[in-house]
């Protein structure tokens, strides 16, 4: 009898089902792939460091970026405690570069964010509504496609009088058509699928269908494309400042610094190249991080 009880206990213990394995969500899988990509982590760390420098510039910058010195113009590295020397007006280059990251990142990120919200919204409306609404929205966006992005940004910013705010508005208008096209294409592909038809058959309203069924399939392509535009926006914003249509002096900005220092190229070429190096490093890091995010979000992997 003791053996029978033991057998019964052993059998019941063996019959217990094994705990079900946890399944990862799509975004959890994306994060895991990002953290496994060493190149994306390295360049993402550089981007994070630049952003933190811009945020905490008053605490990190060793000198006042606006303080001029007539006798200290275009001095080399380490002159009187200036780690990267001074510019054409005797201002500390390191402090100017740190503070310049604020305006450069602001003009690089804000237009992309605004264009994503505006262009994404218009693209989803046009792709889901179809017919006349789609035609009206997309033909309006096609007008902006007729002009090169650089010339369009210069024309809009110049017509508005230049300045940081007008530059951001100009860049937002340049990026909106491309993001609208991406959102419209993704929405049109989802609109005819079976689960959308099933949602319509249940009597769901268009806004409910868009919020619960369309946005989840559209946000991925839009986010990937928007992340790749940040580096382009930084370059275009620097170009506007270089032409005098962006940030106005004496505010520190990498593009504006590159413009004012070009006259001193033969006096101290290394200092003149520093703003250009900052623009290059920041834009290439954003671009490489965007490539890593695109690879991580590829469902085929």
C-alpha positions in Angstrom: 0.0 0.0 0.0 2.9 2.4 0.8 4.3 1.7 -2.7 1.0 2.4 -4.3 0.7 5.7 -2.5 4.3 6.6 -3.5 3.6 5.7 -7.1 0.4 7.8 -7.1 2.3 10.8 -5.7 5.1 10.4 -8.2 2.7 10.1 -11.1 0.7 13.2 -10.1 4.0 15.1 -9.8 5.1 14.1 -13.2 1.7 15.1 -14.7 2.1 18.7 -13.6 2.4 20.8 -16.8 5.6 22.7 -17.4 5.4 26.5 -17.0 4.7 28.2 -20.4 7.6 30.1 -21.9 7.2 33.8 -22.0 6.8 35.2 -25.4 8.6 38.5 -26.3 6.6 41.4 -27.8 7.8 43.1 -30.9 9.3 46.1 -29.1 11.1 43.9 -26.6 12.7 42.0 -29.5 13.7 45.3 -31.1 15.4 46.5 -27.8 17.2 43.2 -27.5 18.6 43.4 -31.0 19.7 47.0 -30.4 21.6 46.2 -27.2 23.2 43.3 -29.0 24.5 45.6 -31.8 27.8 46.9 -30.5 28.2 49.6 -33.2 24.7 51.0 -32.5 25.5 51.1 -28.8 28.8 52.9 -29.3 27.4 55.6 -31.6 24.3 55.9 -29.5 26.6 56.6 -26.5 28.3 59.3 -28.5 24.9 60.8 -29.4 23.8 60.7 -25.8 27.0 62.4 -24.7 26.5 65.2 -27.1 22.9 65.6 -26.0 24.0 65.7 -22.3 26.7 68.3 -23.1 24.0 70.5 -24.7 21.7 70.1 -21.8 24.3 70.8 -19.1 26.3 73.3 -21.0 26.2 76.0 -18.2 27.7 73.5 -15.8 30.3 72.0 -18.2 31.6 75.0 -20.3 34.8 76.3 -18.7 34.3 79.9 -19.9 31.6 82.4 -20.9 30.9 81.7 -24.6 30.1 85.4 -25.2 33.2 87.0 -23.5 35.5 88.5 -26.1 39.2 89.4 -25.9 40.9 91.6 -28.4 44.4 90.4 -27.5 43.3 86.7 -27.4 42.1 86.2 -31.0 42.8 82.9 -32.7 45.1 81.6 -30.0 46.3 77.9 -30.1 45.3 75.0 -27.8 45.9 75.6 -24.1 46.5 79.3 -24.3 45.7 80.7 -20.8 43.6 77.7 -19.9 41.6 77.6 -23.1 41.7 73.9 -24.0 40.8 74.3 -27.7 42.1 77.9 -28.1 40.0 80.9 -29.1 38.0 82.1 -32.1 38.3 85.3 -34.2 36.9 87.4 -31.3 38.9 85.8 -28.5 36.0 83.7 -27.2 36.7 80.2 -25.8 36.2 77.6 -28.6 35.4 74.7 -26.3 32.6 76.7 -24.6 31.3 77.9 -27.9 31.2 74.3 -29.3 29.4 73.1 -26.2 26.8 75.8 -26.3 26.6 75.5 -30.1 25.3 71.9 -29.7 22.1 73.3 -28.2 21.0 75.3 -31.3 22.3 72.6 -33.7 20.5 69.8 -32.0 17.4 71.9 -31.5 17.2 72.8 -35.2 18.0 69.2 -36.1 15.4 67.5 -33.9 12.4 69.9 -33.7 11.7 70.1 -37.4 11.8 66.3 -37.8 9.4 66.0 -34.8 7.0 68.6 -36.2 7.2 67.1 -39.7 6.5 63.6 -38.3 3.4 64.8 -36.5 2.0 66.9 -39.3 3.1 64.7 -42.2 2.2 61.5 -40.4 -1.3 62.8 -39.6 -1.9 64.0 -43.1 -0.6 60.7 -44.6 -2.7 58.5 -42.4 -5.8 60.6 -43.2 -5.1 60.6 -46.9 -4.3 56.9 -47.0 -7.3 55.8 -45.0 -9.9 58.1 -46.6 -8.7 57.6 -50.2 -10.3 59.1 -53.3 -10.7 62.9 -53.2 -9.2 63.5 -49.8 -6.1 61.5 -50.7 -5.8 63.3 -54.0 -6.1 66.7 -52.4 -3.5 66.0 -49.7 -0.9 64.2 -51.9 -1.1 66.6 -54.8 -0.4 69.4 -52.4 2.6 67.5 -51.1 3.8 66.9 -54.6 4.2 70.6 -55.1 7.0 70.7 -52.5 8.6 67.7 -54.2 9.2 69.8 -57.3 11.9 71.8 -55.5 15.3 70.5 -54.1 15.2 70.3 -50.3 18.2 72.7 -49.9 16.8 75.3 -52.2 13.3 75.1 -50.7 14.7 75.5 -47.2 16.8 78.5 -48.2 13.8 80.1 -50.1 11.4 79.7 -47.2 13.8 80.8 -44.6 14.9 83.8 -46.7 11.3 84.8 -47.4 10.5 84.7 -43.7 13.5 86.7 -42.7 15.9 84.2 -41.3 16.3 83.4 -37.6 16.3 80.2 -35.6 12.5 79.9 -35.4 12.0 80.6 -39.1 14.7 78.2 -39.9 12.9 75.4 -38.0 9.7 76.3 -39.7 11.4 76.1 -43.1 12.9 72.7 -42.3 9.6 71.4 -41.0 8.0 72.3 -44.3 10.8 70.6 -46.2 10.5 67.3 -44.4 6.7 67.1 -44.1 6.0 65.9 -47.7 8.4 62.9 -47.5 7.0 61.8 -44.1 3.4 62.3 -45.4 4.2 60.0 -48.4 5.7 57.3 -46.1 2.6 57.4 -43.8 0.2 57.4 -46.8 1.8 54.4 -48.4 1.9 52.4 -45.2 -1.8 53.3 -44.5 -2.9 52.3 -48.0 -1.3 48.9 -47.6 -3.0 48.3 -44.3 -6.4 49.7 -45.3 -7.4 46.7 -47.5 -6.4 44.0 -45.1 -8.9 41.6 -43.6 -8.7 42.8 -40.0 -9.6 46.3 -41.1 -12.6 45.0 -43.0 -13.6 43.0 -39.9 -13.4 46.1 -37.7 -15.6 48.0 -40.2 -18.1 45.2 -40.2 -18.4 45.4 -36.4 -19.5 49.1 -36.8 -16.2 50.6 -35.4 -15.8 54.3 -36.2 -12.9 55.4 -38.5 -11.0 57.1 -35.7 -11.3 54.0 -33.6 -10.0 51.8 -36.5 -7.1 54.2 -37.1 -6.1 54.4 -33.4 -6.3 50.6 -32.7 -5.5 49.0 -36.0 -3.7 51.4 -38.4 -1.3 53.4 -36.2 0.5 50.3 -35.0 1.4 49.3 -38.5 2.3 52.8 -39.7 4.4 54.0 -36.8 7.3 51.6 -37.6 8.1 52.9 -41.1 7.5 56.5 -40.2 9.7 56.3 -37.1 12.5 54.6 -39.1 12.4 57.3 -41.8 12.1 60.1 -39.3 15.2 58.9 -37.4 17.2 59.0 -40.6 16.2 62.6 -41.2 17.8 64.0 -38.0 21.3 63.9 -39.5 20.0 65.6 -42.7 18.2 68.2 -40.6 21.4 69.0 -38.7 23.3 69.5 -42.0 20.6 71.7 -43.5 20.3 73.7 -40.3 24.0 74.3 -40.3 23.8 75.3 -43.9 21.2 77.9 -43.2 23.2 79.3 -40.3 26.3 79.4 -42.6 24.3 81.5 -45.1 23.0 83.8 -42.4 19.5 82.4 -42.5 19.6 80.5 -39.3 20.9 81.3 -35.9 22.0 85.0 -35.6 25.2 86.2 -33.9 26.4 86.3 -31.2 24.5 83.1 -30.4 26.9 80.1 -30.7 26.0 77.7 -33.5 28.2 75.3 -35.4 27.1 76.5 -38.8 27.4 80.1 -37.9 30.8 79.5 -36.3 32.0 77.8 -39.5 30.9 80.9 -41.5 32.6 83.4 -39.2 35.8 81.4 -38.9 36.3 80.8 -42.7 38.0 84.2 -43.0 40.7 83.0 -40.6 41.4 79.7 -42.4 45.0 80.6 -43.3 45.7 81.9 -39.8 44.7 78.9 -37.7 43.1 76.2 -39.9 42.7 73.7 -37.0 40.4 76.0 -35.0 38.5 76.9 -38.2 37.8 73.2 -38.8 36.4 72.4 -35.4 32.8 73.4 -36.0 32.8 71.4 -39.2 34.2 68.4 -37.3 31.4 68.7 -34.7 28.8 68.8 -37.5 30.3 65.8 -39.2 30.7 63.7 -36.0 27.1 64.4 -34.8 25.4 63.8 -38.2 27.3 60.6 -38.9 26.5 59.2 -35.4 22.8 60.0 -35.8 22.9 58.4 -39.2 24.6 55.2 -37.9 22.2 55.0 -35.0 19.3 55.3 -37.4 20.7 52.4 -39.5 21.0 50.3 -36.3 17.4 51.0 -35.4 16.2 50.2 -38.9 18.0 46.8 -38.8 16.5 46.1 -35.4 13.0 46.9 -36.5 13.2 44.7 -39.6 10.7 41.9 -39.0 12.4 39.7 -41.5 15.3 39.2 -39.1 
